[in-house]
Amino acid sequence: MSKNTITLETAQEWSARWKEAQREGTEAPVTAFLIPGIDVTQVMNERNVVDVRAYLGIDNENTERLMIVGVDADGNDMIDDENGYYIYDFTRPCPPYCNEKAPFISK
């Protein structure tokens, strides 16, 4: 596996938690995610990837997560560990990884 990847099963669990939190009306405090450049480069370097898609989830520690997958020219997610198509786990939510100088961050 490449750096910062998770299994499909983990992604499905996190996504289910996110959806449940939304149904319950729980507001997640996350306003943004810091995405490391190396992670974007890795997903874009996967064979036949032309775009990326992001999914939201909540992990076992109740931390919001952003999961990224490669997308092919037909708009389909490309997820297949055995063939090098991974789910990338970008784990730097804001807060605490925020840019306090961003013009659209209000205090």
MODELLER restraints for C-alpha pairs under 7 A, 6 or more apart:
rsr = mdl.restraints
at = mdl.atoms
rsr.add(forms.Gaussian(group=physical.xy_distance, feature=features.Distance(at['CA:4:A'], at['CA:88:A']), mean=5.53, stdev=0.5))
rsr.add(forms.Gaussian(group=physical.xy_distance, feature=features.Distance(at['CA:4:A'], at['CA:89:A']), mean=5.25, stdev=0.5))
rsr.add(forms.Gaussian(group=physical.xy_distance, feature=features.Distance(at['CA:4:A'], at['CA:90:A']), mean=6.88, stdev=0.5))
rsr.add(forms.Gaussian(group=physical.xy_distance, feature=features.Distance(at['CA:5:A'], at['CA:86:A']), mean=6.24, stdev=0.5))
rsr.add(forms.Gaussian(group=physical.xy_distance, feature=features.Distance(at['CA:5:A'], at['CA:87:A']), mean=5.38, stdev=0.5))
rsr.add(forms.Gaussian(group=physical.xy_distance, feature=features.Distance(at['CA:5:A'], at['CA:88:A']), mean=4.24, stdev=0.5))
rsr.add(forms.Gaussian(group=physical.xy_distance, feature=features.Distance(at['CA:5:A'], at['CA:89:A']), mean=5.31, stdev=0.5))
rsr.add(forms.Gaussian(group=physical.xy_distance, feature=features.Distance(at['CA:6:A'], at['CA:87:A']), mean=5.65, stdev=0.5))
rsr.add(forms.Gaussian(group=physical.xy_distance, feature=features.Distance(at['CA:6:A'], at['CA:88:A']), mean=6.25, stdev=0.5))
rsr.add(forms.Gaussian(group=physical.xy_distance, feature=features.Distance(at['CA:6:A'], at['CA:89:A']), mean=6.20, stdev=0.5))
rsr.add(forms.Gaussian(group=physical.xy_distance, feature=features.Distance(at['CA:7:A'], at['CA:87:A']), mean=6.75, stdev=0.5))
rsr.add(forms.Gaussian(group=physical.xy_distance, feature=features.Distance(at['CA:14:A'], at['CA:57:A']), mean=4.25, stdev=0.5))
rsr.add(forms.Gaussian(group=physical.xy_distance, feature=features.Distance(at['CA:14:A'], at['CA:58:A']), mean=4.61, stdev=0.5))
rsr.add(forms.Gaussian(group=physical.xy_distance, feature=features.Distance(at['CA:14:A'], at['CA:59:A']), mean=5.18, stdev=0.5))
rsr.add(forms.Gaussian(group=physical.xy_distance, feature=features.Distance(at['CA:15:A'], at['CA:56:A']), mean=6.01, stdev=0.5))
rsr.add(forms.Gaussian(group=physical.xy_distance, feature=features.Distance(at['CA:15:A'], at['CA:57:A']), mean=4.14, stdev=0.5))
rsr.add(forms.Gaussian(group=physical.xy_distance, feature=features.Distance(at['CA:15:A'], at['CA:58:A']), mean=6.59, stdev=0.5))
rsr.add(forms.Gaussian(group=physical.xy_distance, feature=features.Distance(at['CA:17:A'], at['CA:57:A']), mean=6.35, stdev=0.5))
rsr.add(forms.Gaussian(group=physical.xy_distance, feature=features.Distance(at['CA:17:A'], at['CA:58:A']), mean=5.55, stdev=0.5))
rsr.add(forms.Gaussian(group=physical.xy_distance, feature=features.Distance(at['CA:18:A'], at['CA:56:A']), mean=6.55, stdev=0.5))
rsr.add(forms.Gaussian(group=physical.xy_distance, feature=features.Distance(at['CA:18:A'], at['CA:57:A']), mean=4.72, stdev=0.5))
rsr.add(forms.Gaussian(group=physical.xy_distance, feature=features.Distance(at['CA:18:A'], at['CA:58:A']), mean=5.35, stdev=0.5))
rsr.add(forms.Gaussian(group=physical.xy_distance, feature=features.Distance(at['CA:30:A'], at['CA:64:A']), mean=6.88, stdev=0.5))
rsr.add(forms.Gaussian(group=physical.xy_distance, feature=features.Distance(at['CA:30:A'], at['CA:93:A']), mean=6.10, stdev=0.5))
rsr.add(forms.Gaussian(group=physical.xy_distance, feature=features.Distance(at['CA:30:A'], at['CA:94:A']), mean=5.35, stdev=0.5))
rsr.add(forms.Gaussian(group=physical.xy_distance, feature=features.Distance(at['CA:30:A'], at['CA:95:A']), mean=6.00, stdev=0.5))
rsr.add(forms.Gaussian(group=physical.xy_distance, feature=features.Distance(at['CA:31:A'], at['CA:94:A']), mean=5.76, stdev=0.5))
rsr.add(forms.Gaussian(group=physical.xy_distance, feature=features.Distance(at['CA:32:A'], at['CA:93:A']), mean=6.10, stdev=0.5))
rsr.add(forms.Gaussian(group=physical.xy_distance, feature=features.Distance(at['CA:32:A'], at['CA:94:A']), mean=5.03, stdev=0.5))
rsr.add(forms.Gaussian(group=physical.xy_distance, feature=features.Distance(at['CA:33:A'], at['CA:92:A']), mean=5.67, stdev=0.5))
rsr.add(forms.Gaussian(group=physical.xy_distance, feature=features.Distance(at['CA:33:A'], at['CA:93:A']), mean=4.45, stdev=0.5))
rsr.add(forms.Gaussian(group=physical.xy_distance, feature=features.Distance(at['CA:33:A'], at['CA:94:A']), mean=5.51, stdev=0.5))
rsr.add(forms.Gaussian(group=physical.xy_distance, feature=features.Distance(at['CA:34:A'], at['CA:92:A']), mean=5.31, stdev=0.5))
rsr.add(forms.Gaussian(group=physical.xy_distance, feature=features.Distance(at['CA:34:A'], at['CA:93:A']), mean=6.34, stdev=0.5))
rsr.add(forms.Gaussian(group=physical.xy_distance, feature=features.Distance(at['CA:34:A'], at['CA:97:A']), mean=6.62, stdev=0.5))
rsr.add(forms.Gaussian(group=physical.xy_distance, feature=features.Distance(at['CA:35:A'], at['CA:90:A']), mean=6.00, stdev=0.5))
rsr.add(forms.Gaussian(group=physical.xy_distance, feature=features.Distance(at['CA:43:A'], at['CA:69:A']), mean=6.93, stdev=0.5))
rsr.add(forms.Gaussian(group=physical.xy_distance, feature=features.Distance(at['CA:43:A'], at['CA:70:A']), mean=5.88, stdev=0.5))
rsr.add(forms.Gaussian(group=physical.xy_distance, feature=features.Distance(at['CA:44:A'], at['CA:70:A']), mean=6.83, stdev=0.5))
rsr.add(forms.Gaussian(group=physical.xy_distance, feature=features.Distance(at['CA:46:A'], at['CA:84:A']), mean=6.99, stdev=0.5))
rsr.add(forms.Gaussian(group=physical.xy_distance, feature=features.Distance(at['CA:46:A'], at['CA:85:A']), mean=6.58, stdev=0.5))
rsr.add(forms.Gaussian(group=physical.xy_distance, feature=features.Distance(at['CA:48:A'], at['CA:72:A']), mean=5.96, stdev=0.5))
rsr.add(forms.Gaussian(group=physical.xy_distance, feature=features.Distance(at['CA:49:A'], at['CA:70:A']), mean=5.37, stdev=0.5))
rsr.add(forms.Gaussian(group=physical.xy_distance, feature=features.Distance(at['CA:49:A'], at['CA:71:A']), mean=5.37, stdev=0.5))
rsr.add(forms.Gaussian(group=physical.xy_distance, feature=features.Distance(at['CA:49:A'], at['CA:72:A']), mean=4.96, stdev=0.5))
rsr.add(forms.Gaussian(group=physical.xy_distance, feature=features.Distance(at['CA:50:A'], at['CA:71:A']), mean=6.04, stdev=0.5))
rsr.add(forms.Gaussian(group=physical.xy_distance, feature=features.Distance(at['CA:50:A'], at['CA:72:A']), mean=5.54, stdev=0.5))
rsr.add(forms.Gaussian(group=physical.xy_distance, feature=features.Distance(at['CA:50:A'], at['CA:73:A']), mean=5.97, stdev=0.5))
rsr.add(forms.Gaussian(group=physical.xy_distance, feature=features.Distance(at['CA:51:A'], at['CA:70:A']), mean=6.04, stdev=0.5))
rsr.add(forms.Gaussian(group=physical.xy_distance, feature=features.Distance(at['CA:51:A'], at['CA:71:A']), mean=4.99, stdev=0.5))
rsr.add(forms.Gaussian(group=physical.xy_distance, feature=features.Distance(at['CA:51:A'], at['CA:72:A']), mean=6.73, stdev=0.5))
rsr.add(forms.Gaussian(group=physical.xy_distance, feature=features.Distance(at['CA:52:A'], at['CA:68:A']), mean=6.45, stdev=0.5))
rsr.add(forms.Gaussian(group=physical.xy_distance, feature=features.Distance(at['CA:52:A'], at['CA:69:A']), mean=5.57, stdev=0.5))
rsr.add(forms.Gaussian(group=physical.xy_distance, feature=features.Distance(at['CA:52:A'], at['CA:70:A']), mean=4.58, stdev=0.5))
rsr.add(forms.Gaussian(group=physical.xy_distance, feature=features.Distance(at['CA:52:A'], at['CA:71:A']), mean=5.22, stdev=0.5))
rsr.add(forms.Gaussian(group=physical.xy_distance, feature=features.Distance(at['CA:53:A'], at['CA:68:A']), mean=5.59, stdev=0.5))
rsr.add(forms.Gaussian(group=physical.xy_distance, feature=features.Distance(at['CA:53:A'], at['CA:69:A']), mean=5.47, stdev=0.5))
rsr.add(forms.Gaussian(group=physical.xy_distance, feature=features.Distance(at['CA:53:A'], at['CA:70:A']), mean=6.50, stdev=0.5))
rsr.add(forms.Gaussian(group=physical.xy_distance, feature=features.Distance(at['CA:53:A'], at['CA:71:A']), mean=6.60, stdev=0.5))
rsr.add(forms.Gaussian(group=physical.xy_distance, feature=features.Distance(at['CA:54:A'], at['CA:66:A']), mean=6.43, stdev=0.5))
rsr.add(forms.Gaussian(group=physical.xy_distance, feature=features.Distance(at['CA:54:A'], at['CA:67:A']), mean=5.48, stdev=0.5))
rsr.add(forms.Gaussian(group=physical.xy_distance, feature=features.Distance(at['CA:54:A'], at['CA:68:A']), mean=4.50, stdev=0.5))
rsr.add(forms.Gaussian(group=physical.xy_distance, feature=features.Distance(at['CA:54:A'], at['CA:69:A']), mean=6.65, stdev=0.5))
rsr.add(forms.Gaussian(group=physical.xy_distance, feature=features.Distance(at['CA:55:A'], at['CA:66:A']), mean=5.79, stdev=0.5))
rsr.add(forms.Gaussian(group=physical.xy_distance, feature=features.Distance(at['CA:55:A'], at['CA:67:A']), mean=5.02, stdev=0.5))
rsr.add(forms.Gaussian(group=physical.xy_distance, feature=features.Distance(at['CA:55:A'], at['CA:68:A']), mean=6.36, stdev=0.5))
rsr.add(forms.Gaussian(group=physical.xy_distance, feature=features.Distance(at['CA:56:A'], at['CA:65:A']), mean=5.80, stdev=0.5))
rsr.add(forms.Gaussian(group=physical.xy_distance, feature=features.Distance(at['CA:56:A'], at['CA:66:A']), mean=4.92, stdev=0.5))
rsr.add(forms.Gaussian(group=physical.xy_distance, feature=features.Distance(at['CA:56:A'], at['CA:67:A']), mean=6.23, stdev=0.5))
rsr.add(forms.Gaussian(group=physical.xy_distance, feature=features.Distance(at['CA:57:A'], at['CA:64:A']), mean=5.73, stdev=0.5))
rsr.add(forms.Gaussian(group=physical.xy_distance, feature=features.Distance(at['CA:57:A'], at['CA:65:A']), mean=5.01, stdev=0.5))
rsr.add(forms.Gaussian(group=physical.xy_distance, feature=features.Distance(at['CA:57:A'], at['CA:66:A']), mean=6.40, stdev=0.5))
rsr.add(forms.Gaussian(group=physical.xy_distance, feature=features.Distance(at['CA:58:A'], at['CA:64:A']), mean=4.43, stdev=0.5))
rsr.add(forms.Gaussian(group=physical.xy_distance, feature=features.Distance(at['CA:58:A'], at['CA:65:A']), mean=5.61, stdev=0.5))
rsr.add(forms.Gaussian(group=physical.xy_distance, feature=features.Distance(at['CA:59:A'], at['CA:65:A']), mean=6.82, stdev=0.5))
rsr.add(forms.Gaussian(group=physical.xy_distance, feature=features.Distance(at['CA:64:A'], at['CA:93:A']), mean=6.78, stdev=0.5))
rsr.add(forms.Gaussian(group=physical.xy_distance, feature=features.Distance(at['CA:65:A'], at['CA:90:A']), mean=6.56, stdev=0.5))
rsr.add(forms.Gaussian(group=physical.xy_distance, feature=features.Distance(at['CA:65:A'], at['CA:91:A']), mean=5.60, stdev=0.5))
rsr.add(forms.Gaussian(group=physical.xy_distance, feature=features.Distance(at['CA:65:A'], at['CA:93:A']), mean=6.96, stdev=0.5))
rsr.add(forms.Gaussian(group=physical.xy_distance, feature=features.Distance(at['CA:66:A'], at['CA:89:A']), mean=6.23, stdev=0.5))
rsr.add(forms.Gaussian(group=physical.xy_distance, feature=features.Distance(at['CA:66:A'], at['CA:90:A']), mean=5.31, stdev=0.5))
rsr.add(forms.Gaussian(group=physical.xy_distance, feature=features.Distance(at['CA:66:A'], at['CA:91:A']), mean=6.59, stdev=0.5))
rsr.add(forms.Gaussian(group=physical.xy_distance, feature=features.Distance(at['CA:67:A'], at['CA:87:A']), mean=6.43, stdev=0.5))
rsr.add(forms.Gaussian(group=physical.xy_distance, feature=features.Distance(at['CA:67:A'], at['CA:88:A']), mean=5.46, stdev=0.5))
rsr.add(forms.Gaussian(group=physical.xy_distance, feature=features.Distance(at['CA:67:A'], at['CA:89:A']), mean=4.79, stdev=0.5))
rsr.add(forms.Gaussian(group=physical.xy_distance, feature=features.Distance(at['CA:67:A'], at['CA:90:A']), mean=5.98, stdev=0.5))
rsr.add(forms.Gaussian(group=physical.xy_distance, feature=features.Distance(at['CA:68:A'], at['CA:87:A']), mean=5.80, stdev=0.5))
rsr.add(forms.Gaussian(group=physical.xy_distance, feature=features.Distance(at['CA:68:A'], at['CA:88:A']), mean=5.00, stdev=0.5))
rsr.add(forms.Gaussian(group=physical.xy_distance, feature=features.Distance(at['CA:68:A'], at['CA:89:A']), mean=6.65, stdev=0.5))
rsr.add(forms.Gaussian(group=physical.xy_distance, feature=features.Distance(at['CA:69:A'], at['CA:77:A']), mean=6.35, stdev=0.5))
rsr.add(forms.Gaussian(group=physical.xy_distance, feature=features.Distance(at['CA:69:A'], at['CA:78:A']), mean=6.53, stdev=0.5))
rsr.add(forms.Gaussian(group=physical.xy_distance, feature=features.Distance(at['CA:69:A'], at['CA:79:A']), mean=6.95, stdev=0.5))
rsr.add(forms.Gaussian(group=physical.xy_distance, feature=features.Distance(at['CA:69:A'], at['CA:86:A']), mean=6.55, stdev=0.5))
rsr.add(forms.Gaussian(group=physical.xy_distance, feature=features.Distance(at['CA:69:A'], at['CA:87:A']), mean=5.05, stdev=0.5))
rsr.add(forms.Gaussian(group=physical.xy_distance, feature=features.Distance(at['CA:69:A'], at['CA:88:A']), mean=6.33, stdev=0.5))
rsr.add(forms.Gaussian(group=physical.xy_distance, feature=features.Distance(at['CA:70:A'], at['CA:77:A']), mean=5.92, stdev=0.5))
rsr.add(forms.Gaussian(group=physical.xy_distance, feature=features.Distance(at['CA:70:A'], at['CA:78:A']), mean=5.33, stdev=0.5))
rsr.add(forms.Gaussian(group=physical.xy_distance, feature=features.Distance(at['CA:71:A'], at['CA:77:A']), mean=4.55, stdev=0.5))
rsr.add(forms.Gaussian(group=physical.xy_distance, feature=features.Distance(at['CA:71:A'], at['CA:78:A']), mean=5.50, stdev=0.5))
rsr.add(forms.Gaussian(group=physical.xy_distance, feature=features.Distance(at['CA:72:A'], at['CA:78:A']), mean=6.64, stdev=0.5))
rsr.add(forms.Gaussian(group=physical.xy_distance, feature=features.Distance(at['CA:78:A'], at['CA:85:A']), mean=5.79, stdev=0.5))
rsr.add(forms.Gaussian(group=physical.xy_distance, feature=features.Distance(at['CA:79:A'], at['CA:85:A']), mean=4.88, stdev=0.5))
rsr.add(forms.Gaussian(group=physical.xy_distance, feature=features.Distance(at['CA:79:A'], at['CA:86:A']), mean=5.53, stdev=0.5))
rsr.add(forms.Gaussian(group=physical.xy_distance, feature=features.Distance(at['CA:79:A'], at['CA:87:A']), mean=6.64, stdev=0.5))
rsr.add(forms.Gaussian(group=physical.xy_distance, feature=features.Distance(at['CA:80:A'], at['CA:86:A']), mean=6.28, stdev=0.5))
